[in-house]
Amino acid sequence: MVEVNLTDTIAAISTPIGEGGIGIVRLSGKDALRIADKVFICKDKLKPSAFKTHTTHYGRIVDNGRVIDEVILTVMLAPKTYTREDIVEINCHAGSVVLRDALELVLRSGARLAEPGEFTKRAFLNGRIDLAQAEAVLDIIRAKTDSALRIGLDQLRGVLSRRLNSCRNILLDMLSEIEAAIDFPEEESLGVDLRRIAEKNIKAAVILKDLIDSSRLGRAIREGVHLVICGKANAGKSSLLNALVKKERSIVTSIPGTTRDTIEEVIDICGIPIRIVDTAGILEPKDLIEKKAIARSRKEIKASDLAILLFDGSRILSKEDFMLIRRLKKKKVIAVINKIDLKQKIDKDKIASFFDILIEISAKKLLNIKLLERSLVDVLYAGKVLNSESVIVSNLRHIHLIRKIQKSIAQVQESLDNKLSLEFIAQEIRGALGGLDHIMGKSFSADLLNKIFSEFCIGK
């Protein structure tokens, strides 16, 4: 365990700095009410220490007779608070000067400036939430789409933790049965039913597999997807970008090579943030600018998660088309034939022989754009359907640890199959339990906590 000072009363501004309706200075700790008594004058002359829990009161924040602001002060008494400590929130008029003065006053009155994420860290250390739930708070703050927000809220409610605890309980049952047999070998009644152990191990493996299967979608929803639009010059890449973002983002002309650099835009398709990059269609540079454009396009293609390879249906396949097909052979690709509103000359069967997905559109006339969007969703969601029962893993730390736990579970099964000693099996089960405990924070280090909570803003 790590030693953390929970005796200090901490304070911070919990709202973004800038002009606005309300700005909040938050205090948490055993001296929160005593500090509030020093700085707050209530209209009815009562002190905050006399207020009932979860009540709000109108008054003034005063520094040696100087009124800093008219405020609404909220008192929340432990343990039914975010941190399970006494909390006082001073709701000021939002402005950098008034919030700064109010914060400086409570710091001079006995509080300490909170570290990044320290309010949430205290919620974890005081047992209100586990570590996976604490990390979900940051996911909620950083959510870019409704789906990302839903995943964060589900994990804060403990949906993921309950699934992990279910796996943990199975492993604990297995371990207790095996250890009893190891410790008391003379007791026949404590003999291990290896078939029952194997059945429990399979149940744990299924839970972990379901979580890992969800992680690809979870990472896409959390971090977004890097999508590139590729194609030879004048295939209609810029028109397609405009059609997908539903505004004129790229200049569109009939002159080949109009786009001489990458152009990007972020859109939300069914809850997944997608960064679309329109690459230059120039494949053979004529000058230094075009050479740099090609280099940047290749860099974007290499870094992409998914590619749309666009073909001009009004022209026959060219060496440039085949060059791009070869370049994208290791990528996940959706092949798209554009300009179906014109007379078709392209060999569709030839393209279909290279790719699993082939869609025909007209970016200019907006034909089949919805079909393309649905295909993007199908590829990204990979058959996963989000519903109220879904548990989606999106945190890279969790994914890494779950994969390690899976290896331990697989080793348990191998040991059972090979009839190895119970001590070997018990050791692998302990390893799996250790991984689960690391995810939920039942065991942790100072370095781990510092790394996780350093990503939070001060005041949360």
C-alpha positions in Angstrom: 0.0 0.0 0.0 1.0 3.6 -0.5 1.1 6.3 2.2 -1.0 9.3 1.3 -1.7 12.2 3.5 -5.5 12.4 4.0 -5.3 14.7 7.1 -4.9 17.9 5.1 -7.9 19.9 4.0 -7.6 20.5 0.2 -9.0 23.3 -2.0 -9.1 24.1 -5.7 -11.1 25.8 -8.3 -13.3 23.1 -9.8 -14.6 25.0 -12.8 -12.8 26.3 -15.9 -11.1 29.7 -15.5 -12.8 32.4 -17.5 -16.0 34.5 -17.6 -19.2 32.7 -17.0 -22.2 32.4 -14.7 -20.8 30.3 -11.9 -17.3 29.4 -10.7 -16.8 26.9 -7.8 -14.1 26.8 -5.2 -14.2 23.3 -3.5 -12.8 22.3 -0.2 -12.6 18.7 1.2 -11.3 17.5 4.5 -11.7 17.6 8.3 -11.2 21.4 8.5 -13.5 22.4 5.6 -16.2 23.7 7.9 -13.8 25.5 10.2 -12.3 27.3 7.2 -15.8 28.1 5.9 -16.7 29.6 9.3 -13.7 32.0 8.9 -14.5 33.3 5.4 -18.3 33.1 5.0 -20.9 35.4 6.5 -24.4 34.1 6.2 -27.4 36.4 5.9 -29.0 34.7 8.9 -25.8 34.9 10.9 -25.4 31.1 11.2 -22.0 29.5 10.8 -21.4 26.8 8.1 -20.5 24.4 10.9 -24.1 24.7 12.1 -25.6 24.0 8.7 -27.4 20.7 7.9 -25.8 18.5 5.4 -26.5 18.9 1.7 -28.0 22.4 2.1 -27.1 25.7 0.4 -26.9 29.1 1.9 -26.7 32.7 0.6 -24.0 35.0 1.9 -20.7 36.7 1.3 -17.1 35.7 1.2 -15.2 38.2 3.2 -11.5 38.8 3.7 -10.8 41.0 6.8 -14.0 43.0 6.2 -13.5 43.2 2.4 -16.3 41.6 0.5 -14.8 39.3 -2.2 -18.1 38.2 -3.7 -21.8 37.3 -3.0 -22.0 33.5 -3.1 -24.0 30.4 -2.5 -22.3 28.1 -0.1 -23.1 24.4 -0.2 -22.3 22.1 2.8 -22.0 18.3 2.4 -21.1 16.3 5.5 -19.2 13.0 5.5 -19.6 10.2 4.6 -22.2 10.9 1.9 -20.0 13.0 -0.3 -17.8 12.6 -3.3 -14.7 12.1 -1.2 -16.4 10.7 1.9 -15.0 13.7 3.7 -16.7 17.0 4.7 -17.0 19.1 1.5 -17.8 22.8 1.2 -18.4 24.3 -2.3 -18.4 28.1 -2.7 -20.4 29.1 -5.8 -19.0 32.4 -6.9 -19.6 34.6 -9.9 -17.2 33.1 -12.5 -14.3 35.3 -13.3 -10.5 34.8 -12.9 -10.0 37.5 -10.3 -12.9 36.6 -8.0 -12.1 32.9 -8.1 -8.4 33.6 -7.5 -9.2 35.8 -4.5 -11.6 33.3 -3.0 -9.1 30.4 -3.4 -6.2 32.4 -2.0 -8.4 33.3 1.0 -9.3 29.7 1.9 -5.6 28.6 1.4 -4.5 31.3 3.8 -7.2 30.1 6.2 -5.8 26.6 6.5 -6.4 24.7 3.3 -3.8 23.2 1.0 -4.0 23.5 -2.8 -5.2 20.2 -4.2 -3.0 18.2 -6.5 -4.3 17.1 -9.9 -7.1 14.6 -9.4 -6.8 14.6 -5.6 -10.5 14.9 -4.9 -11.1 11.7 -7.0 -8.0 10.1 -5.4 -9.5 10.6 -2.0 -12.8 9.1 -3.2 -10.7 6.0 -4.1 -8.6 5.9 -1.0 -11.6 6.4 1.2 -13.3 3.4 -0.4 -16.1 5.2 -2.2 -15.0 3.9 -5.6 -12.5 1.5 -6.9 -9.5 2.4 -9.2 -11.3 1.4 -12.4 -14.2 3.7 -11.4 -11.8 6.5 -10.6 -10.3 6.2 -14.0 -13.8 6.4 -15.5 -14.2 9.9 -14.1 -11.4 11.1 -16.5 -13.1 9.2 -19.4 -16.3 11.1 -18.7 -14.5 14.4 -18.7 -12.7 13.7 -21.9 -15.6 12.0 -23.7 -15.9 13.2 -27.3 -19.2 11.4 -28.2 -22.3 10.2 -26.5 -21.1 6.6 -26.8 -17.8 7.5 -25.0 -19.8 9.3 -22.3 -22.0 6.2 -21.9 -19.1 3.9 -21.5 -17.5 6.2 -18.9 -20.8 6.5 -16.9 -21.3 2.7 -17.0 -17.8 2.2 -15.6 -18.3 4.8 -13.0 -21.5 3.0 -11.9 -19.3 -0.1 -11.5 -20.5 -2.2 -14.5 -17.0 -3.2 -15.4 -16.0 -3.7 -11.8 -18.9 -6.0 -11.1 -17.9 -8.2 -14.1 -14.3 -8.3 -12.9 -15.5 -9.1 -9.4 -17.5 -11.9 -10.7 -14.4 -13.4 -12.3 -12.5 -12.7 -9.1 -15.0 -14.6 -7.0 -14.8 -17.6 -9.3 -11.0 -17.7 -9.0 -11.2 -17.3 -5.2 -13.5 -20.3 -5.0 -11.0 -22.3 -7.1 -8.1 -21.2 -5.0 -9.7 -21.9 -1.6 -10.6 -25.4 -2.7 -7.1 -26.1 -4.0 -5.3 -24.6 -1.0 -7.5 -26.6 1.5 -6.5 -29.8 -0.3 -2.8 -28.7 -0.2 -2.9 -27.8 3.5 -4.8 -30.9 4.6 -3.8 -33.7 2.3 -4.9 -36.3 4.8 -8.5 -35.1 4.8 -10.3 -37.1 2.0 -13.4 -34.9 2.3 -11.3 -32.0 1.1 -10.2 -33.7 -2.1 -10.2 -31.5 -5.2 -12.8 -32.2 -7.9 -10.6 -31.2 -10.9 -13.5 -31.4 -13.3 -15.4 -28.8 -11.2 -12.2 -26.6 -11.0 -11.9 -26.8 -14.8 -15.6 -25.8 -15.3 -15.0 -22.7 -13.1 -11.9 -21.9 -14.9 -13.7 -21.9 -18.2 -16.4 -19.5 -16.8 -13.6 -17.1 -15.8 -12.0 -17.4 -19.2 -15.4 -16.6 -20.9 -15.8 -13.4 -18.9 -12.3 -12.3 -19.8 -12.7 -13.1 -23.5 -15.9 -11.1 -23.7 -14.1 -8.1 -22.2 -11.2 -8.4 -24.6 -13.6 -8.8 -27.5 -15.1 -5.5 -26.6 -11.8 -3.6 -26.3 -11.3 -2.9 -30.0 -14.6 -1.1 -30.1 -13.9 0.5 -26.7 -10.6 2.0 -27.8 -12.2 3.3 -31.0 -15.0 5.0 -29.1 -12.6 6.4 -26.5 -9.7 7.5 -28.7 -11.3 7.8 -32.1 -10.4 6.2 -35.4 -7.8 7.5 -38.0 -9.4 7.1 -41.4 -7.6 8.1 -44.7 -9.2 8.6 -48.0 -6.8 7.5 -50.8 -7.1 7.5 -54.5 -5.5 8.8 -57.7 -5.8 12.4 -58.7 -9.3 13.5 -59.6 -11.0 10.4 -58.2 -13.2 12.6 -56.1 -11.5 12.3 -52.7 -12.2 15.9 -51.7 -15.9 15.6 -52.8 -16.2 12.5 -50.6 -14.6 14.3 -47.6 -17.1 17.1 -48.1 -20.0 14.6 -48.3 -19.0 12.8 -45.1 -18.5 16.0 -43.1 -21.6 17.5 -44.7 -19.9 20.8 -45.5 -17.5 22.2 -48.1 -14.2 21.5 -46.3 -12.0 20.8 -49.4 -11.8 22.8 -52.6 -13.3 20.7 -55.5 -12.4 21.3 -59.1 -12.1 19.2 -62.3 -8.3 19.9 -62.3 -6.3 16.8 -61.2 -4.1 17.3 -58.2 -6.0 20.2 -56.7 -5.3 18.8 -53.2 -1.6 19.1 -52.7 -1.5 18.4 -49.0 -3.5 16.4 -46.5 -6.7 17.9 -45.2 -8.4 16.5 -42.1 -11.7 16.8 -40.3 -13.3 15.0 -37.3 -16.8 13.6 -37.5 -19.0 11.5 -35.2 -20.5 8.3 -36.8 -22.7 6.3 -34.5 -20.7 7.4 -31.4 -17.2 6.9 -32.8 -15.1 10.0 -33.4 -13.4 9.6 -36.8 -10.5 11.7 -37.9 -10.8 11.7 -41.7 -7.8 12.7 -43.7 -8.0 13.5 -47.4 -4.7 12.6 -48.9 -3.1 14.2 -52.0 -3.7 12.1 -55.1 -0.4 12.9 -56.6 1.7 9.8 -57.0 4.6 11.0 -59.1 5.9 14.4 -57.9 6.8 17.2 -60.3 8.3 19.6 -57.7 9.4 19.8 -54.1 5.9 20.7 -52.8 4.4 17.6 -54.5 7.2 15.5 -53.1 6.5 16.6 -49.6 2.7 16.1 -50.1 3.4 12.5 -51.1 5.6 11.9 -48.1 2.9 13.3 -45.8 0.2 11.2 -47.5 2.3 8.0 -47.0 2.8 8.9 -43.4 -1.0 9.3 -42.9 -1.7 6.0 -44.6 0.9 4.1 -42.5 -0.6 5.6 -39.2 -4.2 5.0 -40.2 -6.6 2.5 -38.6 -8.8 2.3 -41.7 -8.7 3.4 -45.3 -11.2 4.2 -48.0 -9.6 3.5 -51.4 -11.5 5.6 -54.0 -11.7 4.6 -57.7 -13.1 6.8 -60.5 -15.8 4.7 -62.1 -15.7 6.8 -65.3 -12.1 5.7 -66.0 -10.5 2.3 -66.5 -8.1 1.0 -63.9 -4.6 2.6 -64.2 -1.2 1.8 -62.8 -1.8 4.4 -60.1 -4.8 2.4 -58.9 -2.8 -0.8 -58.7 0.0 1.1 -57.0 -2.4 2.1 -54.2 -3.9 -1.4 -54.0 -0.4 -2.8 -53.4 0.4 0.0 -50.8 -2.8 -0.7 -48.8 -2.7 -4.6 -48.9 -1.9 -4.8 -45.2 -4.6 -2.2 -44.2 -8.2 -2.6 -43.4 -9.8 -1.2 -46.5 -13.2 -0.2 -47.8 -13.1 0.0 -51.6 -15.4 2.7 -53.1 -16.2 3.3 -56.7 -17.1 7.0 -57.2 -18.9 8.8 -60.0 -21.6 6.2 -60.6 -23.7 9.1 -62.1 -21.4 9.0 -65.1 -20.9 6.3 -67.7 -19.0 3.4 -66.1 -15.7 2.2 -67.6 -14.1 0.6 -64.6 -13.7 -3.2 -64.1 -15.7 -3.8 -60.9 -15.0 -7.5 -60.8 -11.3 -6.8 -60.8 -11.6 -4.5 -57.8 -13.9 -6.9 -56.0 -11.2 -9.6 -56.3 -8.9 -7.5 -54.0 -11.3 -6.4 -51.3 -14.1 -7.8 -49.1 -16.1 -4.6 -49.2 -17.0 -2.7 -52.4 -19.4 0.2 -52.5 -20.5 2.3 -55.4 -21.3 6.0 -54.8 -21.5 9.5 -56.3 -19.9 11.9 -53.9 -21.0 14.8 -56.0 -24.6 13.7 -56.2 -24.6 12.3 -52.6 -25.7 8.9 -53.8 -25.1 6.0 -51.4 -23.3 8.1 -48.8 -25.5 6.7 -46.1 -24.6 3.2 -47.3 -20.9 4.0 -47.0 -21.5 5.4 -43.5 -23.3 2.2 -42.5 -20.4 0.1 -43.9 -17.9 2.2 -41.8 -20.0 1.5 -38.7 -20.2 -2.2 -39.5 -16.4 -2.4 -39.9 -15.7 -0.3 -36.7 -18.3 -2.1 -34.5 -17.3 -5.5 -35.9 -20.7 -7.0 -35.1 -20.7 -5.6 -31.5 -24.1 -4.1 -30.5 -24.2 -1.5 -27.8 -27.1 -2.0 -25.4 -27.9 -1.5 -21.7 -26.1 -4.8 -20.9 -22.9 -4.2 -22.8 -19.7 -4.0 -20.9 -17.0 -2.2 -23.0 -13.4 -2.1 -22.0 -11.7 1.1 -23.3 -8.8 1.7 -20.9 -5.4 0.6 -22.2 -4.1 -0.3 -18.7 -7.2 -2.5 -18.2 -6.7 -4.2 -21.5 -3.1 -5.0 -20.9 -3.8 -6.5 -17.5 -6.8 -8.5 -18.7 -4.6 -10.0 -21.4 -2.0 -11.0 -18.7 -4.8 -12.5 -16.6 -6.0 -14.5 -19.7 -2.5 -16.0 -19.9 -2.6 -17.1 -16.3 -6.1 -18.6 -16.8 -4.9 -20.5 -19.9 -1.9 -21.8 -18.0 -4.3 -23.1 -15.3 -6.2 -25.1 -17.9 -2.9 -26.4 -19.4 -1.8 -27.5 -15.9 -5.1 -29.2 -15.3 -4.9 -31.0 -18.7 -1.4 -32.2 -17.9 -2.3 -33.2 -14.3 0.4 -31.0 -12.8 0.6 -30.5 -9.0 -1.9 -28.4 -7.2 0.8 -26.0 -6.1 1.5 -25.0 -9.8 -2.2 -24.4 -10.4 -2.6 -22.4 -7.2 0.3 -20.2 -8.3 -1.3 -19.3 -11.6 -4.6 -18.6 -10.0 -2.9 -16.2 -7.6 -1.3 -14.5 -10.5 -4.7 -14.0 -12.2 -6.1 -12.6 -8.9 -3.2 -10.2 -8.6 -4.0 -8.8 -12.1 -7.6 -8.3 -11.2 -6.6 -6.6 -7.9 -4.4 -4.2 -9.9 -7.2 -3.2 -12.2 -9.6 -2.4 -9.3 -7.0 -1.0 -7.0 -7.1 -3.6 -4.3 -3.4 -3.5 -4.6 -1.5 -0.5 -6.0 1.7 1.5 -5.8 2.5 5.2 -5.4 3.9 5.4 -8.9 0.7 3.9 -10.4 -1.6 6.4 -8.5 0.7 9.3 -9.4 0.6 8.3 -13.1 -3.2 7.9 -13.2 -4.2 11.0 -11.3 -1.6 13.3 -12.8 -3.7 13.2 -16.0 -6.7 14.8 -14.1 -7.2 18.5 -13.9 -6.8 20.3 -10.5 -10.2 20.5 -8.8 -11.5 17.0 -9.8 
